[in-house]
Amino acid sequence: MKQKKQKEPGMKRESTRTIRFNSRELSAINQYCEKFHVTNRAKFMREAIITEILRKFDENYPTLWDNDGQPRLF
């Protein structure tokens, strides 16, 4: 028998956001989910959004120097 995975404290999803798609966007999402057998669309969209956020953070990490070579402390 499979046991439920314990969730980290404070990680309960309590906030709600609504996303609106036009018909072409929704069609693309539906085709993708059908092709790649995505059964949990909420999880899929959460992971896609967080993946993009983390990628952007990784690309734009803070540095000690500006592009002109001058130190930037704040």
C-alpha positions in Angstrom: 0.0 0.0 0.0 1.3 3.4 -1.0 1.8 5.9 1.9 1.1 9.6 1.5 4.1 11.8 1.1 4.6 14.1 4.1 4.4 17.8 3.1 6.8 20.3 4.5 5.3 22.6 7.2 4.2 25.9 5.8 4.0 24.6 2.2 0.2 24.3 2.1 -1.2 26.1 -1.0 -3.6 28.7 0.3 -3.3 31.5 -2.3 -5.4 31.4 -5.5 -4.6 33.1 -8.8 -6.7 33.0 -12.0 -5.2 32.9 -15.4 -7.3 33.7 -18.5 -6.3 32.2 -21.9 -7.6 33.1 -25.4 -8.9 30.3 -27.5 -5.6 29.7 -29.4 -3.6 29.6 -26.1 -6.0 27.1 -24.6 -6.0 25.0 -27.7 -2.2 24.8 -27.5 -2.3 23.8 -23.9 -4.9 21.2 -24.6 -2.9 19.7 -27.4 0.3 19.7 -25.3 -1.5 18.0 -22.4 -3.1 15.4 -24.7 0.2 14.7 -26.5 2.3 14.4 -23.4 -0.4 12.7 -21.2 -0.6 15.5 -18.6 -3.3 14.6 -16.2 -2.8 17.2 -13.5 -2.9 20.6 -15.3 -2.7 22.7 -12.2 0.6 20.9 -11.3 1.8 21.3 -14.9 1.1 25.0 -14.9 2.6 25.6 -11.5 5.8 23.8 -12.4 6.0 25.7 -15.8 5.6 29.0 -14.1 8.1 28.3 -11.3 10.6 26.9 -13.7 10.5 30.1 -15.8 10.8 32.2 -12.6 13.9 30.3 -11.4 15.5 30.4 -14.9 15.1 34.2 -14.9 16.5 34.5 -11.4 19.5 32.4 -12.5 20.1 34.6 -15.5 19.8 37.8 -13.6 21.6 37.1 -10.4 23.0 40.1 -8.6 26.7 40.9 -9.1 29.2 43.2 -7.3 30.0 45.0 -10.5 28.0 47.0 -13.0 28.5 46.5 -16.7 30.9 49.4 -16.8 33.3 47.8 -14.2 32.3 50.0 -11.3 31.5 48.4 -8.0 27.9 48.2 -7.1 27.2 47.5 -3.4 23.5 48.5 -3.2 
